[in-house]
Amino acid sequence: MSTDSMRAVKDCASGTIGGFLQVFVGQPFDTVKVRLQTMPTPLPGQAPLYSGTLDCVKKTLSKEGIKGFYKGTTTPLVGVGACVSIQFVTLQAMKRYYNEKNGPNANGFLSNSQLYLAGAASGITNSIISGPVEHIRTRLQVQTGSAPAVKAIAGATAEKVAAIAGGEATAVSAVTSSSSNAAKAVVETAAANSAKNALFFTGPVDAVQKIYANYGVRGLYKGQAITMVREFQGYGAYFAAYEYLIQRAMRLENKERSELSTVKVVAYGACAGYAMWTTVYPIDVIKSKLQTDGFTAGTRQYSSALDCARQTLAKEGVAGFFKGFAPCILRAAPANAVTFLGFEMAMRLLR
């Protein structure tokens, strides 16, 4: 095996270990975040599904137990392991490319723009896997009940789902023909919230099978464009922050990367998590809403990412783009600290 191939294998193995640790530590926080992001807009006079982060935690724990926080874990455990390995393989390859371009006088250090572009490239590459993985995980995370009363919905085809939506649209029309525009909006919102949850999934494999059977590969990659935007900016900031801090410590302490303390690796990993999520959170909210929206024109609440942004701003204000921010930021430090710790320690062992 060539030197480059061996490096790629080590990068991949180390990234996978970091990804597994990220899932185990971060999944409960992520579940709460997604549920807050995607909870339906309450009807006038109706209380929201969750009043805040703690209320979401309490309700999830009381209704579903600890397992409720780990819904959809199988998908990210396999998928995120693959995603993080792809991220680090691409990052390391880009760093080697820039090192060769910079020449020996740079002493192996990259500029901030090079670090950002290396991270952004890793994000775009990662999105090929992260798009469908996060789509499946998000749909499973927002399922809070058991199978719907109408059992046929569980195995419904796209045409049947459209028929259900059509029936609801007819009901909307009948009710609203003699009522105000405000009442019409209320009923349409309720219909949309009901229709987009028509399919029920018993697990990640069942979700993949049903979505693929009804909507093909395009259905699995729902929300892919906005996912790529998030990954480009998010991982650009993520790896730029981490690698900048690592390079800075190496210069100040005159040490090799492998000689830096574990405390620094953990602290810089936490900083990288903050750098990512503080710069992409509103984009992540739109992504979650699109990925839990209906699949067909009759069941979709949003026609595009821009439409989702407009509706969110109109109905919820600027605060709507920051729903679930608290659990996300709480997750950012520990989940990303252990990701980089796992990666760096694995790389040291494999050298």
DOPAKE-122857 format. One record per residue (C-alpha): residue in three letters; x, y, z. Coordinates in steps of 0.2 Angstrom, whole numbers, plus 5000, padded with zeros to 4 digits. Example, Ala and Ser with C-alpha at 12.3 -4.5 7.8 and 13.67 -1.06 7.14 Angstrom:
<kolbas>
ALA506249785039;SER506849955036;
</kolbas>
This chain:
<kolbas>
MET500050005000;SER500750174995;THR501150315008;ASP499650415003;SER498450275004;MET499050225021;ARG498850405027;ALA497050405020;VAL496650245030;LYS497350315046;ASP496450475044;CYS494850375040;ALA495050265055;SER495450405067;GLY493950515060;THR492750365063;ILE493250355081;GLY492950535083;GLY491250525075;PHE490650375086;LEU491150475101;GLN490250635095;VAL488650535092;PHE488650455110;VAL488950625118;GLY487950735107;GLN486350635102;PRO485250685117;PHE485650865114;ASP485350855096;THR483650765098;VAL483050915110;LYS483751045097;VAL482850965082;ARG481150945092;LEU481151125097;GLN481651185079;THR480251085071;MET478851095083;PRO477251155074;THR476651335076;PRO475351335089;LEU473551385084;PRO472851555092;GLY472551525110;GLN473551365110;ALA475051335121;PRO476651285111;LEU477151095111;TYR478651145121;SER478851305131;GLY480751285131;THR482251165132;LEU481951105150;ASP480051075145;CYS480650975130;VAL481850875141;LYS480450835154;LYS479150785141;THR480350675131;LEU480950585147;SER479150565154;LYS478350495138;GLU479850405130;GLY481150375144;ILE483050395141;LYS482750295124;GLY481850445118;PHE483450555118;TYR484250425107;LYS482950405093;GLY483750385077;THR485450345084;THR485850195073;THR485850305058;PRO487050435065;LEU488150305073;VAL488450225056;GLY488250385046;VAL489150515057;GLY490550395059;ALA490650395040;CYS490450575039;VAL491750625051;SER492950505043;ILE492650585026;GLN492850755034;PHE494550715041;VAL495150625026;THR494650775015;LEU495450895027;GLN497050805029;ALA497150795010;MET496850975007;LYS498151025021;ARG499450915012;TYR498951004995;TYR499151175003;ASN500851125011;GLU501551064995;LYS500951234987;ASN501651335001;GLY503351255000;PRO504651215014;ASN504751395020;ALA502951395027;ASN503551255040;GLY501951155037;PHE500851305043;LEU499351355033;SER498551535031;ASN496851565039;SER496051565022;GLN496851405017;LEU496251325033;TYR494451385030;LEU494451325012;ALA495151155018;GLY493751145030;ALA492451205018;ALA492951065006;SER492850935019;GLY491050995023;ILE490450985004;THR491250815003;ASN490450765019;SER488650825013;ILE488550675001;ILE488250565016;SER487750685029;GLY486250745019;PRO485250585019;VAL485950535036;GLU485250695044;HIS483650685035;ILE483250515042;ARG483850555059;THR482850715060;ARG481250625054;LEU481450495068;GLN481950625081;VAL480250725079;GLN479250565080;THR478550575097;GLY477150445097;SER476650275091;ALA476050215074;PRO474550325068;ALA472750255071;VAL472550235052;LYS473750095050;ALA473750105031;ILE474650265032;ALA476250175038;GLY476350085021;ALA475550215011;THR476250254993;ALA476550434987;GLU474850434979;LYS473950384995;VAL474850515004;ALA474350644991;ALA472550584992;ILE472550605011;ALA473250785009;GLY471950814995;GLY470550765007;GLU471250885020;ALA471351025007;THR469450995003;ALA469051005021;VAL470051175022;SER469051235007;ALA467351195014;VAL467751265031;THR468551425025;SER467351475011;SER466251565024;SER467551615036;SER468951745038;ASN470651735030;ALA471351715048;ALA470351555051;LYS470851495034;ALA472651505039;VAL472351415055;VAL471551265047;GLU472851265033;THR474251265045;ALA473451115055;ALA473151025039;ALA474951045034;ASN475650995051;SER474550835050;ALA474950795032;LYS476850805033;ASN476850675047;ALA475750555037;LEU477150425036;PHE477650335051;PHE479350245053;THR479850105065;GLY481750135063;PRO483050205051;VAL482950055039;ASP481150065038;ALA481250255035;VAL482450225021;GLN481450095013;LYS479850195014;ILE480550355008;TYR481450274994;ALA479950164989;ASN478850324988;TYR479950464983;GLY481650384976;VAL483350444979;ARG482750624978;GLY481650594993;LEU483150535003;TYR484150694998;LYS482750815004;GLY483450975009;GLN485150935001;ALA485451114994;ILE485351195011;THR486351055019;MET487751095007;VAL487651285012;ARG487751235030;GLU489151115028;PHE490251235018;GLN490151375030;GLY490051275046;TYR491551165043;GLY492551305035;ALA492351395052;TYR492451235062;PHE494151175055;ALA494851345053;ALA494551385071;TYR495351215077;GLU496851215066;TYR497151395069;LEU497251365088;ILE498351215086;GLN499551305074;ARG499651445086;ALA500051335101;MET501351245091;ARG502251405087;LEU502151475105;GLU502651315113;ASN503851265099;LYS503151085100;GLU502550955087;ARG500650935085;SER500750765094;GLU501650845109;LEU500150965113;SER499250925129;THR497550835130;VAL496850985139;LYS497251095124;VAL496550975111;VAL494850965121;ALA494751155123;TYR495151185105;GLY493851055100;ALA492551145110;CYS493051315103;ALA492851235085;GLY491051175090;TYR490651355095;ALA491351425079;MET490351315069;TRP488651335077;THR488651515080;THR488951545062;VAL487651425054;TYR486251405067;PRO484851495057;ILE485351395042;ASP485151235052;VAL483451285058;ILE482851305039;LYS483651135035;SER482751045049;LYS481051125044;LEU481351075026;GLN481850895030;THR480350865041;ASP479150945029;GLY477950855017;PHE478650765001;THR477350814989;ALA476650984983;GLY475050944992;THR475850905008;ARG477351035008;GLN477251185019;TYR478751265011;SER479151274993;SER481051314995;ALA482351365008;LEU481951555004;ASP480051525007;CYS480451435023;ALA481451585029;ARG480051705024;GLN478751605033;THR479751575048;LEU480151765049;ALA478351815046;LYS477551685059;GLU478951675072;GLY480051835070;VAL481951825071;ALA481751715087;GLY481151575076;PHE482851555068;PHE483551525085;LYS482351395092;GLY483351255100;PHE484951355101;ALA485151325120;PRO485351135118;CYS486451155103;ILE487651265111;LEU487651155127;ARG488051005115;ALA489451105105;ALA490751095118;PRO490750915124;ALA490250835107;ASN491650925097;ALA492950905111;VAL492750715111;THR492750715092;PHE494450795091;LEU495150705106;GLY494650545098;PHE495450595081;GLU497050655089;MET497350515101;ALA496950385087;MET498150475075;ARG499550465089;LEU499250285092;LEU499250245073;ARG500850335070;
</kolbas>
